Amino acid sequence: MSILDTETNGMSASFPKSLIFDIGITSIDFGQRSKGVHVALEKLASDYCSLDDLAEMVIEIDGEAGAIGFQMLMRRLSSAGFLELSYFYKDTVLFKVTPSAYKEINQLKDISLDEQMSCSKSMTMFFEDFSCKIDSPEALCTINIVDYNLLEFIFRCAESSSSFTLKEVAAHIPYVNLTQDEVLEIAKSLASFRVFVATQIQESQPRVWWTRPDIQFHHQSRMGYHNRGFGGTYRFVGELDPLPATRGETELAVLFDGIDENSILRNDMSLYEAMETRKSVRRHFDEVPISKDQLGELLYRTMRIRRVFEGDKDTLLDRPEPSGGSINAVDAYCAIRLCSGIDSGLYRYDGLRHGLDFINSSDKDIHRLMTGVPLDLDSTQVPQVMIILAARFGRVMWKYESMAYALLLKDLGVILQSLYLVATSMGLAGCAQGGGDSLLFSNLIGCDDLVESSIGEFALGSRYPKEVSK
C-alpha cells in the first residue's frame, strides 16, 4: 500500500434483480448478481469503501467464489466510468477523482521523478458547489480538491518556475504536516491525472499548436471528454421561457423593394461558377458604391425569414441557409459607411419585413467597429458596408447543452459561405473578417454581451469595374 490510500465510491445505482446502472442518457445492464454483490454495491453507492473491504463483504455472504465475480464487475464499472476515487492521507481526504466521461479514468501508471514537468494547459480550475475542482480532459476526470493545503501546493508548483521535476517539488515546496516522501506521493498522483504534464510533451507537436482556450473549447464542446448533458436536452423547460423567435415590430428606417425571383433564376450564374470564381475581394470602388437595391437583394437571398413555425417546444424559423434545430439565432446587422440610397449608421436587418431597423448613428464608434480588423494589412480602406452577424445566445442555449456556442459557429460558417456565393454571383466585393470587437458592438446596440453579441463579420462593397466577374 502506498502512502496515499484510495477508496472507491459508486456514482449512481439501482438494485433490482438485474443490476442496472442508470446514467441519464442511457442505462447499462450488468445482468443478475448475487446477494453479496448487491449488499456491497449498496454500501458503495452510499459511502466510500476500500475494494478490499467490499470484497470481504461479498465473501462473507457469497463465499470465496463470489469474490472473483465481484472483482470482474468492479473492473467493468471502472471501465464504464462509474467509480469515483477518494485519496486519503491517514484520516484526511486530500482529493476525490470523478470520471468526467463514461469511460475509464485515463490514469498514467509510470511517472518519472526526474523528468521536467509543468502544469497542464488543458486543465481548467473552477469553483462549483462550494468546492474547487480541476477538469483534466486528457485524464477523463475531474479532481475535487478537499484539503485546501493541496490547492496551495498546486499554486506554488505553478508559480515556482516554468518547469520542475517531482523530486524538486517534494524537496522545495512544503506541505503542512507531511514529509518529503509523502509530498512526493501527492505530486506523483497529480501527475498521473495530468495536472502536471511532461514539459517535453507539452512543448512538442501537436500540443504546442494548441492554446489553452482552443483546447478547452474543443474538449468541452465535443462528446467523449465529458459526461455532462449534450445536444438538445431542453434543460430550461419549465424554468425559463424560450426567447421569442422574432423581435417586436418597430418602424423600419429602410424598406427594401420587392425582389424579382424569376429574374434571378433566369440570369444568375450557376452554383458551380459561383463556387469556382469565389474569392475574397478587399478593395471597394467608392466612386460607384454599393446600392440600396444590391444590399437588399443580398440580404433577401441569404438572411430573410421564409417561414415562422412551431416546433415541439419552441418557435422556429426557416431561412435560405440551414441552421441547427431550425433555431436561426444569428441575425444580420449592417454598419453602413457608404451605400447609395441609405444614410450611414448601424442597422438591423428585419428578415420578416425585408427592411432595416435603425440602431445607432455614432460615426466615431461605428468607424471603430468597421476598422477593428483591416480589410487589407497594407490598406487603410474602410468597408462600404460591414455585415455584422450577431447571435442571440439564449435562443440556442435554451435547447442545447455543451455544444451551443459551437453550434452557433457552425451556423456562422454556413451564413458566411452563403454571403460569399451570393456576393460573387451579384458581382459584389465580399470578404469574411477574421475577428471583431464584440463588446463594442454590444454597447452600440445597448445589450448585455451575454444576451446578444457579434460572432462574425463580412465586409461588403462594390467592385472595381475590371474585377467584376459577370
N, C-alpha and C positions, 0 to 999 in steps of 0.2 A: 504494500500500500504506500502511495506517495504521500508527501506531506499534506497535499491538498486532497481531502476526501470528497467524493462525489456521491450525491444521492439523486434519485430519479423521481419524477412526478408525471403521471398521465395527464394529457391535455384535456380530453373530454371523452366520456364513455357512457354507454348504457349496457345493461346486462340482462337481456332475455336469454332464452335457451341457446340461441345462436348469438355469438359475440359480435356486435355491430358497433363500429365507431363512426359517429356522425361528424362530418367536417363542414356542414352547412351547404357547400356546393354539391357534395355527393356523399355517399356512405361507403364504408369498407366493411365487408362481411368476412370475419375470420373463422366462421364455422362454429360448430358446437365445441364447448370447452368444459373441463371438469369443474367440480365444485371448488376445489382448491385454487384453481386459476381465477375463478370468479371472485372468491374471497380476497385473493392477493390484489386483483385489479381494482376492486372496490376500495381497498386500502390505498392503493397507488393513486387513484383518482382524487382522494380526499387529502392526501398528505405526501410529503417527501419521504422516501424509503430507500434504503440501500438495496441493490439487487440481491445481495446475499441474504438479507432479512426476508425479502419476498420469497426467495427460493425455499428457505426453511419453512415458511408458512405453507407453501404448496406441498412440501414433503410431509409435513405433519398431518395434512388432510388426505393427500393422494398417494403417499408413499414415495419411495425413491424414483419410481418410473415416471412420476408426474413432473419431476424437475427438468427432464430433457425437453418435453413438450413446452414447458413454460419458458425455457431459455430460447427455444426456436421462436416462440411467439414474441418475446421481447425484442429479438432481432428484427422481426417483421414490423413491429410497432416503431422501432427506431428508424428503420429504412423508410417508413411512411411519414416520418416527421411528427409522431405523436408523443414523444418523450421529451420532457424538459429536465435539464440537468441543473443541480444546485451544487456550487463549490463551497466547501466549508474549510475553515481552519479552526481546529478544536470544536468549540460550540458556536462559532460565529460564522454566519453565512456571508461570504465575500461577494459573490455574484451568482446570478442564475442565467442559464443559456436556454433560450427558447427557439425551436426551429422556426425560421421565417418562411419556409415553403413546405409543401407536403412531400418532403424528401429528407433523406438522412443528412444530419449536420456534417458539413464537409470539413472535418477537423484534421489538421495536419498532425501526423504522428512523430515524424523525425524532425526535431527542432535543433538547429545548430546554436551552440552557446557563444561561438566566436565570430559568427557571420554578422556583417554590418546590417542593422535593421533601421527602419524608420516607421512613423505612424502611417497607416494605410490611407491613401487618398480616396479610396472607395467607401470608407466607413463614414457614417453620419452619427453624431451625438445629438440627442434631443431629450427634452423633458416631457413626460407623459404620465398621467395617473400618479402624480406626486413622487415620481422617481426618475432618475437619469438612466437613459438607455443608449445603447450603441447598436446601430444597424451595421451588420457585416455581411453584405450580399455575397461576397466570394465564399464565405463560410456557410452561407444559407442559414444564418441565425441572427437573433437579437440578444444582446447581452444586457441584462438588467443589473445595474450597479446597486448593491445593497449596502455594502460597507463604504462610506464616503471617504475613508482613508485611501481606498483603491482609486477613487476618482482623482484625488490629489496626486497620487502616484502616477497615473496616466498623464495628467497635465505636466508634471515635472519631467517625465520622459519626453514629451512632445517639445518642451522648451529647452531641453538640455543641449541639444545640438541637432544638426541635420540628419545625423545617423549615429548609431550606437550599437554595441554588442550587448547581449543579455547579461554577460558577466560584468560589463561596465555598469549597467543599470543596477545590478544587485550590489555592487561594491560602493556606488556613489550616491544612490538615491535611497534615503531611509524610508522605512515603513513602520508605523507605530507598533511596537512590541514584537516585531518579527526579526529573526536572524537573517544573515545574508543568504544562507541556503534556502530559507523559506521564501524570501523575496524573489530568488531566482526561480523557484517553482511557480510563483504567481506570474512572473514575466513570461515563462515558457507557456503557461496556459493561455495568456493573452495572445501570444504569437501563434498558438495553434488555432485560434479562432480569427486570425488575420487582423487583429487590432494593430499588431506590429508585423511588418512585411519586410522581407529581404530587400535592401536598397537596390541591389543589382537587378532584381526582378522588376521593381517599381520604376527604375530609370531606363529600362530596355524596352524594345518593341515587343508587343504592341502597347503596353501600358503607358509608355512615355507620351504617346499621342493624346491620351485622354486627360482632359481637365477634370477637376472634381465635379463641377456642375454637370458636365456632359455624361460622365459615368454614372452619376446618381440618377439623372433623368432617365437614362437608358434602363437601369436596373428597376427603377420604381414604376415605369410605365409599360413594362413587358411582363408577361407571365413567366413563371419558372423561378423567379428570385424571391417571391414573397407569397404569403397566403392570405393577404387582405382581399376584400371584395374586388372583383374585376369585371368590367363591362357594364351592361345595363342592369344595375342592381336596384335602381329606384329607391335608394336608401332614405330619401326625404319624404316619401309618400306618407301622408298622414301627419307630418310635422310641419312642412313648408309647402306653400302653393307653388306650382311651377310658374316661371316668369311668362308673361304673355308673349305669344309668337310674334306679334306685330305691335307697333307703338301707337299711342293715341294720335289721332289726326290733328295736325296744325295747318295753318295757312301756308301753302307752298310758295317759296320765293321764285322758283323757276318751274314752269310746267313744260315738259318737252312735247313736241309734236308727235303724232302717231307714227308708227313705223310701218313701211310698206314691205311686209314679209315676202310677198310674191316677187318683188323686185330683187330682194336679197337672194332668194332661191335661184332666180334666173341669172344673176350677174356675179355672184360671189365666187371667189376662187375655190378650188376643191380642197378638201381636208388634207390630201396628200401634199398639194402645193403649199398650203399654209404651213404645214409642219416642216417641210423641207426648206422653205425660204425664211422661216422664223429666225430672228436674231435680235439681240439687244441693241437698240438704237438709242444712243445717248444724246445726240445733238438735235436740238429743236429749231425750227425755222420761224423765228419770231416775226419776220416781215409778213407772213401769212399764217397766223396762229390757228390752232385747232378751233373748230366752230361749235356752237351750241348743239347743232344737229348731229355732228360727229360724236360728241361726247354722249349725247342722249342715245344714239344708236348703239354705241359700245356698251353702255350700262344696261340697256334693254336686252342685248344679246347675251349678257353674262350674269347680271345681278337682279333682274326683275323677279317678282314673285308670280309664278303662273297659277298657283292654287294654294289655298289655305284649307286644311282638312284636319279632322280629329283622329288622333291615334288612340291607342288603348288607354293611355293615362295622361297625355298632354296634347296640345295643338301643334301640328306640324306644317311645314312649308315645302312647296315644290318649286325649284328654280331650274334654270337650264343646266347647271352643273350638279353632280351628285354631292350628297352630304351625309355623314354618318348618322343613321337613325332619322334622316329627313328633318333634322332639327334646324339646320341652316342658321347657326348662331353668329355668323360673320357678316357684318354689314359694311357697305362701302361709303366712305366719306370722300369728298373732293376738296382738296386745298387748291384753290384756283389763283394763279398769278396772271395768266393771260389766256382768255378764251373769248372769241368774238360772240357777242350776244349775252354774256354773263359777267356780272361785276366780280371783281376779285373778292376773296373771302373763303371761309370754311363752310361747307355744306354737307348735309347727309342725304344720300340717295334714298328716296321712298320707292321701293320696288313694286308696291301695290298701285300707286297712282302715277308712277313714272314721272317723277319730278324731284326737285331738290329742296330740302328744308334748310333754311338759313340757320347757321350755328354761331359764327363769330366773324368779326371783321378786323381783328387786331393784326395790322400788316406786319408789325415787328415780330410778333410771336409766330404768325403763320410762315413768315420768311425763315425763322429759326427751324420750324418744323420741316420745311421743304429742303433745307440745306444741311440737315443733320448728317446725312450721308451724301457726298457729292456724286453727281451723275458720272463724272469722269475725274480721276485723280489729277489730271492735267488741265482741268477746266473749272471755271467758276460759274458756269451756266446754271441757272435755276430752272427746274422743270416748268413748263407752262401749266400743267395740272399734275398734282400728286394724288393718286387714288390711295387712300389710307384704309386698310382693311382692319376693322376693329371687331373684337369678339365680345359678346355678352356672355360672360363666363357661366353665370348661373343657369342659362338655358341648357348647357351641356352637362354641368356638374350635378344638376338635379337628378339626371338619369344615370350618368356614367360615373364609375368609381375607378380610381387609379390611372385610368387611361384618358381622362377627359382632356387635359391640355395637349397630349399627343394627338388626340383625335382632331382638335382644332387646327393643329399644324398640318395634318393630312388634308383637311378641308381647304386650308390656305393654299397648299400646293396645287390642288385642283383648280382653284379660282385663278391663281397666277397663270397657269397654263392656258386657261380659257381666255384671259385678258391678252396674253401673248398672241394666240391664234387669231382672235378677232381683230386686234390691232394690226396684225400683219395683213389680214385679208382686206382691211379698210385702208391700207397704205399709210398708217399712222406710226409714229415713233413710240415704241414701248420698251420699258426696261424695269425689271423687278429690282428692288433695292435690297441690300444686304442687312439693313437694320434701320432703326428709327427711334425717336425719343418718345417712348410710351407714356412717361409721366407728364411731359409737356402736353401731349395730345389729350390725356385725361383731364388736365387742368383747363384746356381750351374748351372742351365740351361740358365742363362743370360736373364731372362724375368721378367717384372713387375709382382708382385704377384697378381695384379688385372686383369691381362690378362690370366695368367696360373699359377696354383699352386696346390700343393698336397692337397687332401681331405681324403686320406685313405692309409693305408699301410698293406701289407700282407707278413709276414716272411715265407720263403720257404727254404727247405733243404732236405737232405737225412735223413731217419730214422735209428735209431739203429736197427740192424738185428732182435732182439727179438720183436720190436714194429711194424714191417712191417705186415700189415693185409692181404696181398694177396701173 
